Amino acid sequence: MSQSLLRTARLTLALGAVAVLTACVSAQMPPPSASPANVAKLQAASAAPSQLGSFKLAAGKPADMDTTLGGLRGSSVSPSSGTFSAQLRDELGAELKAAGLLDPASPIVIEGELTDSKVDAAIGTGTGRLAARFVVKRAGQKVFDKEVAAESSWESSFVGATAIPMAINQYGALYKALIGKLLDDADFRAAVKKG
């Protein structure tokens, strides 16, 4: 075998190995669904029915933070709702609906601004963070305004075919974790309480 053919064969083998290790994928997040834990929190909080207002990217944040997610070794994940801020809105809506607390005519309006959205499928330890500023208005008066964040870290494989799906799943779970933290906030519970 000639030297050039040998080099070509080695390069092809090396590229094949890289493709297996990185396993580039393009995935879409699943449609929003309620979690039993968050529904139970809503019911335990004696929350009044609420409606959802505007959910958007916070001012000053890069526009692509609402539509793309880096840190996945060349792979990508897209929100099922078009933007990550809309994904958050729809996730919260699914929780409220499952608890029987979503009412488009309610005087209580929950709004949100996405302030952080990232994941890193690094070799060794993967990390993810999701944060949003939530505002609650009652009859037009602001009664709650706070940023809430959820973070996660996990053991991340050297093999991309294992690490990337794990990172995507961990990132998706941050939505329910973030809503859970919001529902645990005493000020939020007071803002949406019946009466």
Phi and psi in degrees as a GROMACS rama.xvg file:
@    title "Ramachandran Plot"
@    xaxis  label "Phi"
@    yaxis  label "Psi"
@TYPE xy
-71.1694  160.704  SER-2
-59.9762  -41.3645  GLN-3
-67.4367  -38.5473  SER-4
-66.5914  -38.3817  LEU-5
-64.2169  -43.5054  LEU-6
-62.5486  -42.3843  ARG-7
-63.1993  -42.574  THR-8
-63.8067  -41.9493  ALA-9
-65.1971  -42.2824  ARG-10
-63.5241  -42.3879  LEU-11
-62.2491  -43.0704  THR-12
-63.9613  -42.5633  LEU-13
-64.2684  -43.7948  ALA-14
-64.3075  -37.5636  LEU-15
-63.1214  -41.0683  GLY-16
-64.6965  -41.5521  ALA-17
-62.4505  -42.3582  VAL-18
-61.6475  -39.9764  ALA-19
-66.9979  -40.9467  VAL-20
-73.3499  -33.6337  LEU-21
-90.4394  -31.6866  THR-22
44.6677  60.5959  ALA-23
-58.4136  128.778  CYS-24
-135.933  158.659  VAL-25
-126.479  113.545  SER-26
-121.945  159.155  ALA-27
-117.181  140.183  GLN-28
-64.4884  148.176  MET-29
-68.722  157.933  PRO-30
-58.713  148.621  PRO-31
-59.0646  143.982  PRO-32
-145.487  156.007  SER-33
-80.7417  150.813  ALA-34
-108.723  137.414  SER-35
-55.4229  -36.8041  PRO-36
-64.2666  -43.9079  ALA-37
-72.0821  -35.7392  ASN-38
-62.6753  -42.4017  VAL-39
-63.3259  -38.2833  ALA-40
-63.4231  -42.2608  LYS-41
-62.9912  -42.9083  LEU-42
-68.2082  -38.1515  GLN-43
-70.4075  -23.7494  ALA-44
-81.3945  -1.26622  ALA-45
51.5772  43.4982  SER-46
-74.2202  144.479  ALA-47
-82.2016  157.346  ALA-48
-58.1918  143.764  PRO-49
-133.575  161.864  SER-50
-115.964  161.624  GLN-51
-102.245  130.576  LEU-52
-97.4227  -143.239  GLY-53
-74.0421  133.146  SER-54
-124.47  122.723  PHE-55
-149.944  175.59  LYS-56
-74.9311  137.216  LEU-57
-64.1529  147.289  ALA-58
-59.7642  141.623  ALA-59
86.85  -7.13916  GLY-60
-89.0404  147.73  LYS-61
-62.0581  134.565  PRO-62
-56.0627  -34.9552  ALA-63
-72.1386  -12.167  ASP-64
-64.2106  -23.2973  MET-65
-87.4648  -10.1905  ASP-66
-129.108  -20.3964  THR-67
-128.855  157.329  THR-68
-133.827  114.238  LEU-69
-85.5802  -173.121  GLY-70
80.9193  14.092  GLY-71
-111.988  32.0946  LEU-72
54.0851  43.3468  ARG-73
90.0149  -9.22432  GLY-74
-88.4818  172.077  SER-75
-143.85  156.54  SER-76
-134.94  139.198  VAL-77
-118.832  149.594  SER-78
-72.0885  144.564  PRO-79
-71.8032  -19.3177  SER-80
-99.9434  13.4326  SER-81
94.7823  -44.0573  GLY-82
-136.572  159.012  THR-83
-70.1508  -30.2848  PHE-84
-67.8646  -38.4486  SER-85
-69.1154  -33.6664  ALA-86
-60.4234  -43.8048  GLN-87
-63.0096  -44.5585  LEU-88
-58.241  -46.9869  ARG-89
-69.1711  -33.3127  ASP-90
-64.4788  -45.3757  GLU-91
-64.2226  -39.7288  LEU-92
-60.7896  -39.4765  GLY-93
-63.7198  -38.8651  ALA-94
-66.3008  -47.4722  GLU-95
-62.6495  -42.0882  LEU-96
-64.0105  -43.7471  LYS-97
-65.0076  -28.9477  ALA-98
-87.1589  -0.257707  ALA-99
72.7341  28.3983  GLY-100
-120.891  16.1302  LEU-101
-100.07  115.612  LEU-102
-138.199  108.054  ASP-103
-64.1835  -10.1725  PRO-104
-102.966  3.40775  ALA-105
-67.2591  145.321  SER-106
-76.9157  -7.71825  PRO-107
-94.9153  120.981  ILE-108
-120.218  127.778  VAL-109
-105.016  126.126  ILE-110
-122.05  163.924  GLU-111
-152.135  152.488  GLY-112
-130.649  123.605  GLU-113
-71.1745  122.223  LEU-114
-110.519  -18.6232  THR-115
-157.594  143.562  ASP-116
-160.058  105.134  SER-117
-155.495  157.317  LYS-118
-147.19  149.149  VAL-119
-138.56  110.411  ASP-120
-87.1329  49.2266  ALA-121
-64.9705  152.918  ALA-122
-70.3809  128.281  ILE-123
105.762  -73.8737  GLY-124
-129.71  121.449  THR-125
-90.637  151.176  GLY-126
-138.498  153.798  THR-127
-149.42  152.229  GLY-128
-149.355  137.486  ARG-129
-136.991  131.105  LEU-130
-142.881  150.433  ALA-131
-152.561  150.56  ALA-132
-97.196  121.051  ARG-133
-105.448  141.157  PHE-134
-127.958  134.575  VAL-135
-117.835  130.529  VAL-136
-119.242  136.97  LYS-137
-115.791  117.291  ARG-138
51.0881  40.408  ALA-139
86.2087  -10.1011  GLY-140
-96.0464  129.568  GLN-141
-71.2307  122.141  LYS-142
-118.82  -4.55372  VAL-143
-155.688  136.081  PHE-144
-156.125  103.479  ASP-145
-155.165  145.405  LYS-146
-88.7588  135.121  GLU-147
-125.24  139.903  VAL-148
-132.275  148.08  ALA-149
-128.579  135.824  ALA-150
-129.636  156.421  GLU-151
-148.147  149.182  SER-152
-141.372  150.298  SER-153
-155.306  163.926  TRP-154
-73.9017  123.792  GLU-155
-114.441  129.071  SER-156
-72.7663  155.249  SER-157
-68.17  -31.6253  PHE-158
-81.6869  119.075  VAL-159
-59.2871  -36.0024  GLY-160
-62.5794  -21.9415  ALA-161
-96.2932  -43.7239  THR-162
-70.373  -39.0186  ALA-163
-68.4261  -49.6761  ILE-164
-60.3821  -36.0076  PRO-165
-62.8505  -43.989  MET-166
-64.8531  -40.2966  ALA-167
-63.2303  -43.114  ILE-168
-64.6637  -42.0828  ASN-169
-64.0584  -40.961  GLN-170
-63.974  -45.5562  TYR-171
-59.0566  -36.9966  GLY-172
-68.2754  -20.8183  ALA-173
-63.3873  -28.1512  LEU-174
-63.8582  -46.6356  TYR-175
-68.7189  -36.243  LYS-176
-65.0923  -41.7374  ALA-177
-64.2957  -44.9768  LEU-178
-63.7996  -38.8886  ILE-179
-60.376  -41.2091  GLY-180
-66.5581  -37.7139  LYS-181
-61.642  -45.0504  LEU-182
-68.8237  -23.2876  LEU-183
-80.8506  -15.4686  ASP-184
-71.9388  122.12  ASP-185
-61.4269  -36.0508  ALA-186
-68.4813  -38.2852  ASP-187
-65.6446  -45.9615  PHE-188
-58.3965  -40.6663  ARG-189
-65.0785  -35.6593  ALA-190
-69.4118  -29.4507  ALA-191
-107.187  5.14645  VAL-192
-66.4067  147.103  LYS-193
-60.9264  151.358  LYS-194
